[in-house]
Amino acid sequence: ERQEAQGRGREHLLAGGSAAERGGCGLTGVHGLAALRQAMTDYLTAQGVESMTAWPKEQAGALTAPLAVVQVKEVEAGSAGFQNYLGQRYDAETRSWTEAFGQKVSVKFLVTLYSPRQDGERGCRALLDRVAEAFLRGGPEGFAVEKWSVGETGFDRESGSFRGKLQAVCRGMLTAVTSESGALVGFRVKGEVR
């Protein structure tokens, strides 16, 4: 199958330096974790759930609308080929050969949900239901939600609101494409469900 270089000029999840610089495909890094958190945050926001990547201290006791706070709890990556090498492909657009590298990745997201005190625990459970519905429809671009679980809800004195937690496990395939010189020219995330 012919696959053209993907994502030129775009930000990429977990993209690192070139394969030549690191003896393999650069698929990890702090920027990658931030990108993963942001991808889930953007997905939930697009599904109608107000979301952010960190709890704003100024919200303590002043929360007026339900809010989801996204964290990356765990990332597991595994090889998709011999030393992550997936082979060469011809890029018709640039008329050059590219090399593809990839990793299978599993990301466990922790989503902490906050609901205003006046909405009670019922408001928190309604928010949990909305997030669960969003996971039934899909997940962040390039990732498939494989499973999710819901924790208990209750009042949180520190935030002055009701709080519940939800964990979601997403799987995907991260692929990077390098030019003949070894420079990273594209990166793509493909969802995978077992």
C-alpha positions in Angstrom: 0.0 0.0 0.0 1.3 3.4 -1.0 1.3 5.9 1.9 2.2 9.5 1.4 4.0 11.6 4.0 1.4 12.9 6.4 1.0 16.0 8.5 3.5 18.4 7.0 3.4 21.7 8.8 1.1 20.4 11.7 1.8 19.7 15.3 2.0 16.0 16.0 1.4 13.8 19.0 4.6 12.4 20.6 6.8 13.6 17.7 10.4 13.8 18.6 13.6 14.3 16.6 14.5 12.4 13.5 15.2 8.7 13.4 18.8 9.4 12.3 19.4 11.6 15.3 18.2 8.9 17.8 18.8 5.6 16.0 15.0 5.1 15.8 11.7 6.9 15.7 11.3 9.7 18.3 7.9 8.9 19.7 8.1 10.2 23.3 8.6 13.4 25.2 7.1 15.9 27.5 5.6 17.8 24.6 3.9 14.5 23.6 2.2 14.1 27.0 0.9 17.7 26.8 -0.3 17.0 23.3 -2.1 13.9 24.4 -3.8 15.7 27.3 -4.8 18.5 24.8 -6.2 16.0 22.3 -8.5 14.5 24.9 -9.5 17.9 26.1 -10.3 19.1 22.6 -12.3 15.9 21.9 -14.4 16.3 25.1 -15.0 20.0 24.4 -16.1 19.2 20.9 -18.6 16.7 22.4 -20.1 19.5 24.6 -18.2 18.8 27.8 -16.3 21.9 29.0 -12.7 20.6 29.6 -9.2 21.7 30.5 -5.9 20.2 31.2 -5.4 21.6 34.7 -7.6 22.6 37.6 -7.6 26.4 37.8 -7.0 27.4 41.5 -9.2 30.5 41.0 -12.2 28.1 40.5 -12.1 26.8 44.1 -15.5 27.3 45.5 -16.6 29.4 42.5 -17.4 26.7 40.0 -20.6 27.7 38.2 -20.7 25.0 35.4 -19.6 21.4 35.1 -15.9 20.9 34.2 -13.7 18.0 33.2 -10.0 18.1 33.9 -7.9 15.7 31.8 -4.6 14.0 32.9 -2.5 11.3 31.3 -2.1 8.6 33.9 -0.1 6.0 31.9 1.4 5.5 28.5 2.6 2.1 27.2 4.3 1.8 23.8 5.3 -1.3 22.0 7.1 -2.1 18.7 5.1 -2.3 15.5 7.9 -3.8 13.5 11.6 -4.6 13.8 13.0 -1.8 16.0 9.9 0.2 15.1 10.9 0.1 11.4 7.9 -0.3 9.1 9.7 0.0 5.7 10.2 2.3 2.8 7.5 4.0 0.7 7.6 6.2 -2.3 6.2 9.7 -1.9 4.8 10.6 -5.3 4.3 14.2 -4.2 8.0 14.8 -3.5 9.2 12.1 -5.9 11.4 10.6 -3.1 11.6 7.6 -0.9 10.6 7.9 2.7 11.1 5.5 5.6 8.3 4.8 8.1 8.7 4.0 11.8 5.9 3.2 14.2 4.9 2.1 17.7 1.6 0.8 19.1 0.6 2.9 22.0 -1.9 2.6 24.8 -2.8 5.7 26.8 -4.7 5.7 30.1 -6.5 9.0 30.7 -7.8 10.1 34.1 -10.7 12.5 33.7 -11.7 14.3 36.9 -15.1 15.7 36.7 -16.3 18.6 38.8 -19.9 19.8 39.2 -21.1 22.9 41.1 -22.3 22.4 44.7 -25.8 23.7 43.8 -26.2 20.8 41.2 -25.5 18.2 43.9 -24.2 14.7 43.3 -26.9 14.3 40.6 -25.1 17.0 38.5 -21.8 15.1 38.8 -23.4 11.9 37.8 -25.1 13.6 34.8 -21.6 14.9 33.8 -20.2 11.4 34.1 -22.9 10.1 31.8 -22.2 12.8 29.2 -18.5 11.9 29.2 -19.3 8.2 28.9 -21.6 8.9 26.0 -18.7 10.8 24.3 -16.5 7.7 24.7 -19.2 5.5 23.1 -19.1 7.8 20.1 -15.2 7.7 19.7 -12.1 9.3 21.1 -9.4 11.9 20.4 -8.4 11.9 16.7 -6.3 8.9 15.9 -7.2 7.0 19.1 -9.9 4.5 19.7 -11.4 4.3 23.2 -11.0 0.6 24.1 -12.5 0.7 27.6 -13.4 3.1 30.3 -14.4 2.9 34.0 -16.2 5.2 36.3 -15.2 5.8 40.0 -17.4 7.0 42.9 -18.7 10.5 43.2 -18.8 12.7 46.2 -18.3 16.2 47.6 -14.8 17.5 47.5 -14.1 20.1 50.2 -11.0 21.5 48.5 -12.7 22.5 45.3 -16.1 23.2 47.0 -17.8 21.0 44.3 -18.9 17.5 43.7 -16.2 15.4 42.1 -16.1 12.1 40.1 -13.4 10.3 38.3 -13.4 8.4 35.0 -10.5 6.5 33.4 -10.3 5.7 29.7 -7.9 3.5 27.9 -7.2 4.5 24.3 -5.1 2.6 21.7 -3.5 3.9 18.6 -0.6 3.4 16.2 1.9 6.2 16.0 3.8 6.4 12.7 6.5 8.8 11.7 7.9 9.3 8.2 11.4 10.5 7.5 13.0 11.7 4.3 16.1 10.1 2.7 18.2 12.5 4.8 16.6 11.2 8.0 14.6 14.4 8.7 11.1 13.9 10.2 8.7 14.9 7.5 5.4 13.7 8.8 3.6 12.0 11.7 0.3 10.3 12.0 -1.8 8.6 14.6 -4.2 5.8 13.7 -6.8 4.4 16.0 -6.8 0.7 16.9 -9.3 -1.4 18.7 -8.5 -5.0 19.7 
